Amino acid sequence: MTNSVDNLRRSTILIVDDEPANVALLERLLKREGFTELLTTTQPREALRLFREHPVDLILLDLMMPDLDGFAILETFARLIPEDSYLPILVLTADATLPTRRRALSLGAKDFLTKPFDAIEAVLRIFNLLETRILTLELARHGLALPKSERPRTD
């Protein structure tokens, strides 16, 4: 079990939030849990460059940001992430309305946390998403692909 947890902790996580305090909080939380491969930005447009330049295993994404909001980033990521791959995106936002949750999930978010979030719950969700990512990559290495999903439309 320890070896698999160590593998999870070597995952690369991209944190995108326009509030420096939120980025610092997530960095502290993840470093405390043993994660070392953290890419962070408070500039939404920088997220796309970081994503293109670094292979990431998980994206933590705020939705409400100036200039380029999280929905626009989700739409861009949806075009860049191959359909047959599993790259989890965990949305972190203060907007807990049903239309927001539905829209984020329909654009490719795999999970959703409402700010302010519970640190333990956030860590557990991060570990769960990374575990699924690693298992999916392992299946792909053995030539076993997951079926493509057909997302229901929300508009």
C-alpha positions in Angstrom: 0.0 0.0 0.0 2.8 2.4 0.9 4.4 2.0 -2.6 1.1 3.0 -4.3 0.7 6.0 -2.1 4.3 7.0 -2.9 3.4 6.7 -6.6 0.4 9.0 -6.1 2.6 11.5 -4.3 4.9 11.7 -7.3 2.0 12.9 -9.5 2.2 16.3 -11.1 -0.6 18.6 -10.0 -1.5 21.9 -11.7 -3.2 24.4 -9.5 -5.0 27.3 -11.2 -6.6 30.0 -9.0 -6.5 33.8 -9.3 -6.2 34.3 -5.6 -2.6 33.9 -4.3 -3.9 32.9 -0.8 -5.9 30.0 -2.3 -2.9 28.8 -4.3 -0.6 29.0 -1.2 -3.2 27.1 0.9 -3.4 24.3 -1.6 0.4 24.2 -2.0 0.8 23.9 1.8 -1.9 21.3 2.0 -0.4 19.1 -0.8 3.2 19.5 0.4 2.2 18.5 3.9 0.7 15.3 2.3 4.0 14.6 0.5 3.3 15.9 -3.0 6.3 17.6 -4.5 5.5 18.0 -8.2 3.3 21.1 -8.0 2.7 23.6 -10.8 0.9 26.8 -9.8 -0.4 29.9 -11.4 -2.7 32.8 -10.5 -2.9 33.8 -14.2 -5.6 31.9 -16.0 -3.9 32.2 -19.4 -0.7 30.8 -17.9 -2.6 27.6 -17.1 -2.8 26.7 -20.7 0.9 27.2 -21.3 1.8 25.1 -18.2 -0.6 22.4 -19.4 1.0 22.3 -22.8 4.6 22.3 -21.5 4.2 19.8 -18.6 2.5 16.4 -18.4 0.1 16.7 -15.5 -1.9 14.1 -13.6 -4.5 16.3 -12.0 -5.7 19.9 -12.4 -7.2 21.9 -9.5 -9.2 24.7 -11.1 -11.0 27.7 -9.8 -14.0 28.7 -11.9 -14.5 32.4 -11.2 -11.4 34.2 -12.5 -11.0 37.5 -14.4 -10.0 37.6 -18.0 -10.4 33.9 -18.7 -12.7 32.0 -16.4 -12.5 28.3 -15.4 -15.3 27.4 -17.9 -13.3 28.7 -20.8 -10.2 26.8 -19.5 -12.3 23.6 -19.2 -13.5 24.1 -22.8 -9.9 24.5 -24.0 -8.7 21.5 -22.0 -11.5 19.4 -23.4 -10.0 20.1 -26.9 -6.5 19.3 -25.8 -7.1 16.1 -23.7 -7.5 13.1 -25.9 -10.9 11.5 -25.7 -9.6 8.1 -24.7 -7.5 9.4 -21.8 -8.5 10.2 -18.2 -7.1 13.4 -16.9 -9.0 14.5 -13.8 -10.0 18.1 -13.2 -11.2 19.0 -9.7 -13.1 22.2 -9.7 -12.8 24.4 -6.6 -15.3 27.3 -6.4 -17.5 29.3 -4.1 -20.4 29.0 -6.6 -22.3 25.9 -5.5 -25.3 26.4 -7.6 -26.7 23.5 -9.6 -26.2 25.1 -13.0 -22.6 25.8 -12.2 -21.9 22.3 -11.0 -23.7 20.8 -14.1 -21.8 23.0 -16.5 -18.4 22.3 -15.0 -19.1 18.6 -15.0 -20.4 18.6 -18.5 -17.2 20.4 -19.7 -15.0 17.6 -18.3 -14.5 18.3 -14.6 -14.4 15.0 -12.7 -15.2 16.3 -9.3 -16.3 19.4 -7.5 -15.5 21.1 -4.2 -17.2 24.2 -2.8 -15.0 26.9 -1.2 -14.3 27.1 1.6 -13.5 23.4 1.5 -12.6 21.0 4.2 -8.9 20.2 3.9 -9.3 16.5 4.7 -12.1 16.0 2.2 -10.0 17.9 -0.5 -7.0 15.6 0.2 -9.2 12.5 0.0 -10.7 13.6 -3.3 -7.3 14.4 -4.7 -6.0 10.9 -3.7 -9.1 9.2 -5.2 -8.8 11.1 -8.5 -5.0 10.4 -8.8 -5.6 6.7 -8.0 -8.1 6.5 -10.8 -5.7 8.3 -13.1 -2.9 5.8 -12.3 -5.1 2.8 -12.7 -6.4 4.1 -16.0 -2.8 4.6 -17.3 -1.9 1.1 -16.1 -4.9 -0.3 -18.1 -3.8 1.6 -21.2 -0.2 0.2 -20.8 -1.8 -3.3 -21.0 -3.9 -2.4 -24.1 -7.1 -2.1 -22.2 -9.0 1.1 -22.8 -12.0 2.4 -21.0 -15.1 3.0 -23.1 -15.6 6.5 -24.3 -18.2 8.4 -22.3 -21.1 10.2 -23.9 -21.7 13.2 -21.8 -25.3 14.6 -21.5 -25.6 18.1 -22.7 -26.6 20.8 -20.2 -27.6 23.5 -22.7 
